[in-house]
Amino acid sequence: PCCPLQVIRPEPCGVCGSRIRFGKTAIKCCQCQLLLHTKCQEQCPSTCAPQPHHRSWPREGVLADFAPSTPPLVPALVVQCVTEVETRGLTETGLYRVPGAEQLVREWKRRLLRAGGALPALSSVPDIHVVCGVLKDFLRGLKEPLVTYSLHPAFLRAAGEQGSQSGVWPQEGAASALTLIPGATTDILDDAACDTALRHVVSKLPRANRDTLAFLMMHLLRVSRSPDCKMDVLNLSRVFGPTLVGHSSANPTPVAIMEDTPRQCKVMARLLSLPPDFWRGFVEPEQENLVPV
């Protein structure tokens, strides 16, 4: 819940970044301590991001090292980047495909990691592609991808990654996006069996990985439905497959990297084919940890 209070020491608003002046009434989240103008309450992120126990996050680690202590276990950095992208990025062509300025991406990622849970407002970043770059770089820099090394083979099997390499593109309009991955293997399982198997293996992920994957899948589905972004499931699978699915070890061989690329895309496309309600079940049961509007 949020409670109103009178500001004694001027502090920046957690939503718009502008300073809340002395004596003004503000709103503070009792869960994550986010302070904001009363007028900014409607723009507040829907998922609460409790502050971690440490003053800052480590430079690198597994996802759980950045996750809050209360569910849903989605790192505040991920929540804030996604919220900012959905606030002003869903009309941008090539979202997540067009790169942001590399120096700005590195600088903002550094600032966010140093800030820990008390994140600076991303509304001051003029280029939304920089925010996208920060999110991708954070996920890419994890010591282990969201699909863990131990479960990587199970995800491949669940996505129907069995059989021989086809490398054949179907005729236009002849198949769904799931079969449009160049170099993907022939499907052994039908779609229903793949969905069932994927649901099972997703549930086996560590909770922080599972919750964050669910949060990102719901976000990417919204991106794929935006006609302005021109980023369908196939494009998003190409961008996020290597980052979220990754490899079965921390040091894959050059041959493994080459062979894994189409498999990563196919797993990603299969994950995006699961209905939003499946993913929503992991991040929205904890209603008390969502910031009320």
Protein Blocks (a to p, Z undefined) as FASTA:
>chain_A
ZZddddfbdcddfklopacdehiacdddfklopacdfklmmmpcfbdcdddfbfbdcfbd
cfklmpcfbdcdddfklmmmmmmmmmmmmmcghihkaccdfklmmmmmmmmmmnmmmccd
fklpmblklmmmmmmmmmmmpmbdfbdfklmmmmmmmnopacjdfkpacdehiacfklmc
ghiacdfbdfklmmmmmmmmmmmpcfklmmmmmmmmmmmmmmmmpmklopafklmmmmmm
mmmnmpabfbdcfklmmmmmmmmmmmmmmmmmpcfklmmmmmmmmmmlpccZZ
